[in-house]
Amino acid sequence: MQKSKYLLANERDALWGLTVSTVGYEDIARGEPYPTKGHADGYYFNIEKGRILNEYQLLYNPEGEGEFESTHCPKTQLKPGDMFLLFPGEWHTYHPNPRTGWKSNWIGFKGKNMDDRVKAGFLSPEKPIYHVGYSAVIETLYKRAFEAAMEEAAYAQQMMAGLVNHLIGIMYSLERNIELNKNQQQVDMVSKARLRIRESLESDVTIQTIAEELGVSYSNFRKLFKEYTGLSPATYQQELRLLRAKELLTTTELSIKEIAYRLNFESPDYFSAKFKAKMGFKPSEIKMK
C-alpha cells in the first residue's frame, strides 16, 4: 500500500527558504513487489538502475529492513528506526528486504535553507543514513505533513516547511546524542562542568581549575566540552557572563564598572567591547534607558 501527494510551490513560497514537493508513506508487505506503482514522473525508479532527483528527500522507516546505496555511500543495510536523506543530483537506489518488507514515510523538498546546511557541513551525501530508533514524534510529524498536503490550505507550504525543519533537527540531534551518550562518563563530566561554570560566574574560578577538579587535563577537557556543546569552555563561560551582565544591567543599580569586576572581566573597557560584540549595543545604552 502506498499513498502520496505531489505539491506545487509559487515564487512567494520559495522566498520562505524551503518548499515541499511531495509527501507520502508506504506499507510494503513481505515479498510484495517494489517499487510500488502510482508515483509521478521523475519519482518512480528501477531498483537496479536507481535514479537521480532534483530535490532532497527525507525518509523514515520505523519498521522493516532494507538496503540503500548511492554515489557516495556503498551498499548499506537499513534497520528499523533508520532515516536516510537523498540529495539533489546524487544517484541512489534503495529497497525493502523481501523477507521483512517495511513501513516508510517520505517528504521531498528543496530550498536555500537546506543548501546552506549542506554547504556548512551539517549534512552530507557521504553520510546519508541516520539511526534514530523508533520515534512517535517523528511519525506524528510525517503524519501532520501528509494531512497538510492533502488539505492544501492557504500557506500550507510554510507550515510544511516548518515540519521539515523540525524533522531534520530531530534527526540530527537524536543521532548525535545517541553517539555521544555511548560514553556516559564523558556525558556526566561535561554536565558537571556546565553546572560548575554556571554556579561560578561571579567568582574567579578558571576553566583550568574546573578541569583539575574533574581530574582531566585541560586539553582533553576542552576537546570533549566543545564536542558536546559546540563551544569551548572559555567561550561558554564568557557567553554566560555576558548574559548575566545584561540581567544585572536591567535589574540592578550596579554601575558598568561594578558589573565588569563582579563578573571577572579584565576591565570595564574590555567588558564593554565584549558586550557590544555579543549584544549589538553598548552596556551604557541600557543604563541610559
C-alpha positions as CSV (number, residue, x, y, z in Angstrom):
1,M,0.0,0.0,0.0
2,Q,1.3,3.4,-0.9
3,K,-0.2,6.9,-0.6
4,S,1.4,10.1,-1.8
5,K,0.6,13.7,-2.7
6,Y,2.6,15.9,-5.1
7,L,2.6,19.7,-4.5
8,L,3.2,22.9,-6.3
9,A,5.0,26.0,-4.9
10,N,5.0,29.5,-6.1
11,E,7.7,32.2,-6.1
12,R,6.5,33.6,-2.8
13,D,6.8,30.2,-1.2
14,A,10.3,29.8,-2.5
15,L,11.3,33.1,-0.7
16,W,10.5,31.3,2.6
17,G,13.7,29.3,2.1
18,L,12.2,25.8,1.7
19,T,9.3,24.3,-0.3
20,V,7.8,20.8,-0.2
21,S,7.1,18.9,-3.4
22,T,5.9,15.5,-2.2
23,V,4.8,13.7,0.9
24,G,3.8,10.1,1.4
25,Y,4.0,6.8,3.1
26,E,4.0,3.1,2.1
27,D,3.5,-0.2,3.9
28,I,5.3,-2.9,1.9
29,A,4.4,-6.4,3.0
30,R,6.9,-9.3,3.0
31,G,7.5,-10.4,-0.6
32,E,5.5,-7.6,-2.1
33,P,6.9,-6.1,-5.4
34,Y,8.8,-2.9,-5.1
35,P,8.8,-0.1,-6.1
36,T,5.0,0.4,-5.8
37,K,3.1,2.0,-8.7
38,G,1.4,5.4,-8.7
39,H,4.4,7.6,-8.5
40,A,4.6,10.8,-10.6
41,D,7.1,11.1,-13.5
42,G,10.7,11.5,-12.2
43,Y,10.0,9.7,-8.9
44,Y,9.4,6.1,-10.0
45,F,12.7,4.2,-10.4
46,N,14.1,0.8,-11.3
47,I,16.0,-0.7,-8.3
48,E,18.8,-1.9,-10.5
49,K,19.2,1.4,-12.4
50,G,18.5,3.7,-9.5
51,R,17.6,7.4,-10.1
52,I,18.7,11.0,-9.6
53,L,16.3,13.6,-8.1
54,N,16.4,17.4,-8.4
55,E,15.4,17.7,-4.8
56,Y,16.1,16.5,-1.3
57,Q,14.0,13.7,0.3
58,L,14.0,12.6,3.9
59,L,12.7,9.1,4.5
60,Y,12.0,7.3,7.8
61,N,11.5,3.6,8.2
62,P,10.0,2.8,11.7
63,E,9.6,-0.9,10.8
64,G,11.3,-3.4,8.5
65,E,14.7,-3.7,6.9
66,G,16.2,-2.8,3.6
67,E,19.2,-1.7,1.6
68,F,20.5,1.7,0.5
69,E,23.2,2.7,-2.0
70,S,24.3,6.0,-3.5
71,T,27.2,7.5,-5.4
72,H,28.9,8.4,-2.1
73,C,27.6,5.6,0.1
74,P,28.3,1.9,-0.6
75,K,25.5,-0.7,-0.1
76,T,24.3,-0.4,3.4
77,Q,21.7,-2.3,5.4
78,L,18.8,-0.2,6.6
79,K,17.5,-1.2,10.1
80,P,14.2,-0.3,11.8
81,G,14.4,3.2,13.0
82,D,16.7,4.5,10.2
83,M,16.2,7.8,8.5
84,F,18.0,8.5,5.2
85,L,18.5,11.6,3.2
86,L,18.5,11.8,-0.6
87,F,20.4,14.7,-2.1
88,P,19.7,16.5,-5.4
89,G,22.0,15.4,-8.3
90,E,23.1,12.3,-6.3
91,W,22.5,8.9,-7.8
92,H,20.8,6.4,-5.4
93,T,18.7,3.3,-5.0
94,Y,17.0,1.6,-2.1
95,H,14.5,-1.2,-1.4
96,P,13.0,-3.1,1.4
97,N,14.2,-6.6,2.3
98,P,11.8,-9.0,0.6
99,R,11.8,-11.2,3.8
100,T,10.6,-8.3,6.1
101,G,9.1,-5.6,3.9
102,W,8.9,-2.2,5.6
103,K,6.9,0.8,6.6
104,S,8.3,4.0,5.2
105,N,7.5,7.7,5.3
106,W,8.9,10.4,3.0
107,I,8.9,14.0,2.3
108,G,10.6,15.8,-0.6
109,F,11.7,19.4,-0.6
110,K,14.2,22.0,-1.9
111,G,15.4,25.4,-1.0
112,K,18.2,27.7,0.3
113,N,17.7,26.6,3.9
114,M,18.8,23.0,3.1
115,D,21.5,24.1,0.6
116,D,23.1,26.3,3.4
117,R,23.1,23.3,5.8
118,V,24.8,21.1,3.3
119,K,27.3,23.9,2.5
120,A,28.1,24.3,6.2
121,G,28.8,20.6,6.5
122,F,25.9,19.7,8.8
123,L,24.5,17.3,6.2
124,S,26.5,15.5,3.5
125,P,26.0,12.9,0.8
126,E,28.9,11.0,2.4
127,K,26.6,10.4,5.4
128,P,23.0,9.9,4.2
129,I,21.9,7.4,6.9
130,Y,20.9,8.3,10.5
131,H,19.9,5.7,13.1
132,V,17.4,7.4,15.4
133,G,15.4,4.4,16.5
134,Y,11.6,4.4,16.8
135,S,10.1,7.8,17.5
136,A,6.4,8.6,17.9
137,V,7.2,12.3,17.5
138,I,8.8,11.7,14.1
139,E,5.9,9.6,12.9
140,T,3.5,12.3,14.1
141,L,5.3,15.0,12.1
142,Y,5.2,12.9,8.9
143,K,1.5,12.3,9.5
144,R,0.8,16.0,10.1
145,A,2.8,16.9,6.9
146,F,0.7,14.4,4.9
147,E,-2.5,15.8,6.3
148,A,-1.4,19.3,5.5
149,A,-0.6,18.3,1.9
150,M,-4.0,16.6,1.5
151,E,-5.8,19.7,2.9
152,E,-3.6,22.1,0.8
153,A,-4.9,25.1,2.7
154,A,-3.6,28.6,2.2
155,Y,0.0,28.9,3.2
156,A,0.4,25.2,3.7
157,Q,3.9,25.4,2.2
158,Q,5.1,27.5,5.1
159,M,3.6,25.1,7.7
160,M,5.1,22.1,5.9
161,A,8.5,23.8,5.7
162,G,8.4,24.1,9.5
163,L,7.7,20.4,9.8
164,V,10.6,19.6,7.5
165,N,12.9,21.8,9.6
166,H,11.6,20.0,12.8
167,L,12.2,16.6,11.3
168,I,15.8,17.4,10.2
169,G,16.6,19.0,13.6
170,I,15.3,15.9,15.4
171,M,17.1,13.5,13.1
172,Y,20.4,15.4,13.5
173,S,20.1,15.9,17.3
174,L,18.9,12.4,18.1
175,E,21.7,10.6,16.3
176,R,24.4,12.9,17.6
177,N,23.2,12.3,21.2
178,I,23.0,8.6,20.7
179,E,26.6,8.6,19.6
180,L,27.8,11.0,22.3
181,N,25.9,9.2,25.1
182,K,27.7,5.9,24.4
183,N,30.3,7.2,26.9
184,Q,28.2,8.1,29.9
185,Q,31.3,9.0,31.9
186,Q,32.1,11.8,29.4
187,V,28.5,12.9,29.4
188,D,28.5,13.2,33.2
189,M,31.8,15.1,33.2
190,V,30.5,17.7,30.7
191,S,27.2,18.1,32.6
192,K,29.1,18.7,35.9
193,A,31.4,21.2,34.1
194,R,28.5,23.2,32.7
195,L,26.9,23.3,36.2
196,R,30.1,24.3,37.8
197,I,30.6,27.1,35.3
198,R,27.1,28.4,35.8
199,E,27.4,28.4,39.5
200,S,30.7,30.3,39.5
201,L,30.0,33.2,37.1
202,E,30.7,35.7,39.8
203,S,33.8,34.1,41.2
204,D,37.4,33.9,39.9
205,V,37.2,30.1,39.2
206,T,39.1,29.4,35.9
207,I,38.4,26.7,33.3
208,Q,41.8,25.2,34.2
209,T,40.6,24.9,37.8
210,I,37.4,23.1,36.8
211,A,39.4,20.7,34.6
212,E,41.6,19.9,37.6
213,E,38.6,19.4,39.9
214,L,37.2,16.9,37.3
215,G,40.5,15.0,37.1
216,V,41.2,15.6,33.4
217,S,43.8,17.5,31.5
218,Y,42.8,20.9,30.2
219,S,43.4,19.9,26.6
220,N,41.2,16.8,26.8
221,F,38.6,18.7,28.8
222,R,38.4,21.5,26.2
223,K,38.2,19.0,23.3
224,L,35.4,17.0,25.0
225,F,33.5,20.0,26.1
226,K,33.5,21.5,22.6
227,E,32.4,18.2,21.1
228,Y,29.4,18.1,23.3
229,T,28.3,21.7,23.4
230,G,29.8,23.2,20.2
231,L,31.6,25.9,22.3
232,S,34.9,25.9,24.1
233,P,34.6,26.0,27.9
234,A,36.1,29.5,28.0
235,T,33.6,30.8,25.3
236,Y,30.8,29.1,27.2
237,Q,31.8,30.8,30.4
238,Q,32.1,34.2,28.8
239,E,28.8,33.9,26.9
240,L,27.0,33.1,30.2
241,R,28.8,36.0,32.0
242,L,27.6,38.4,29.3
243,L,24.0,37.2,29.7
244,R,24.3,37.6,33.4
245,A,25.7,41.1,32.8
246,K,22.7,42.0,30.8
247,E,20.4,40.8,33.6
248,L,22.3,42.9,36.2
249,L,22.3,46.0,33.9
250,T,18.5,45.8,33.6
251,T,17.5,44.7,37.1
252,T,20.0,46.4,39.5
253,E,21.5,49.8,40.1
254,L,25.1,48.5,39.8
255,S,27.4,50.5,37.6
256,I,29.0,49.2,34.5
257,K,32.4,49.2,36.3
258,E,30.9,47.2,39.3
259,I,29.3,44.6,37.0
260,A,32.5,44.2,35.0
261,Y,34.6,43.4,38.0
262,R,31.8,41.4,39.7
263,L,31.8,39.1,36.7
264,N,35.6,38.9,36.5
265,F,36.2,40.8,33.2
266,E,39.7,42.2,32.9
267,S,38.5,45.8,32.8
268,P,35.3,47.8,32.2
269,D,36.5,48.7,28.7
270,Y,37.1,45.0,27.8
271,F,33.7,44.1,29.2
272,S,32.0,46.9,27.2
273,A,33.7,45.7,24.0
274,K,32.8,42.1,24.5
275,F,29.2,43.0,25.5
276,K,28.7,45.1,22.3
277,A,30.2,42.3,20.1
278,K,27.7,39.9,21.6
279,M,24.6,42.0,22.1
280,G,25.0,44.6,19.3
281,F,24.8,47.6,21.7
282,K,26.9,49.0,24.5
283,P,26.1,48.4,28.2
284,S,25.9,52.1,28.6
285,E,22.9,52.2,26.2
286,I,20.9,50.0,28.7
287,K,21.9,52.3,31.6
288,M,20.7,55.3,29.6
289,K,17.1,53.9,29.2
